[in-house]
C-alpha cells in the first residue's frame, strides 16, 4: 500500500514537471505553477531541487540519452512479465 502511494506521488510530481516546469525561463516564471492544487512553497522546493541538485542533472541527462537509444516501447501494460508467463 505504501509503495503504491509512493509511486503515485512520484508520478504526480513527474507530470507536474512535464506540464509546468520550464527550465530556460527566468526564475520568477519558473516559480509559478499553473495547477492551483499545488502549494506554492512545495512548488518552489521542487523547482529548487530540479535546478540545483547536480546529481539530479546528471541523472536527467543520462535518462534522456537512454530514452533516445530505445528502439522498442514497453507494450505489456501494467501486468508484470512473471504474470504474463504464468498466464501461458
N, C-alpha and C positions, 0 to 999 in steps of 0.2 A: 504494500500500500504506500509506504513512504517513497519507494523507488519510483512508483508511478507519479506521485506528486512532484518529486524532484524532476522527472523527465518533462512533465507538463510545464513546470516553471521555467526550465531551461529552454524549451521550445517557444514559450511565450516571449521570453527575452530575445530570442533569436528573431522571431517575427517582428518584434518592435524595432530591433536594429535594422532589419531589412527594409521596413516601411518608412521609418522616421529618422534614422541616423544618416547624416550627410557629412562625411569626413573632410571634405575640401572647401567648406564654407567657414565663415568667421565663427569664433567661439560663441558669441551671443545667440546666433542662429542654431548652433548645434544643441544648445541647452533648451530649445523649445521643442516640446513633443506634441504632435498632433492628436494624440489619444488622451482624452480627458480622464480616463480611468487610472492613468499613471501619476503617482505622486511626484511633484516637482523635484524634491530632494533626492528621491530614488533615481529619477532620470539623470540628474546631474552626476550622481555617483557612478551610474553605468557609463555615461559619456566620458567621465574622467578615467575610468578603468579602460575603456576601449582606446582612448587617446594616448595614455601614458605608460601602460604596462608593456615593457619591451618583450617579455615572454609572449604576451598576447599577440603582439605584432608579428613576431617570428612565426608563431603557430598559424596565424591567419594567412600569411604569405605561403607557408608550406601547404596549407589546405587548398588554397587557390590553385597552386601548381598541380596538386594531386587530382583535383576535380577536372582540370584541363586534360590530363592524361587518361581519364577514364574513357573506355571505349563503349561499354555497355552500362545501361542503367539497371538498378535493382528492381525486379518486377514481381517478386513473390509476395508483396504486401506485408502485412503485419505478422503473418504466420512465420514461425522460425523454420529453419531448414530441417531441424530434427523433427518437427511436427509434420512437415511435408513428407519426409522419408517414412515416418510411421504410418501415414495415410496410404502409402503404396503397398 
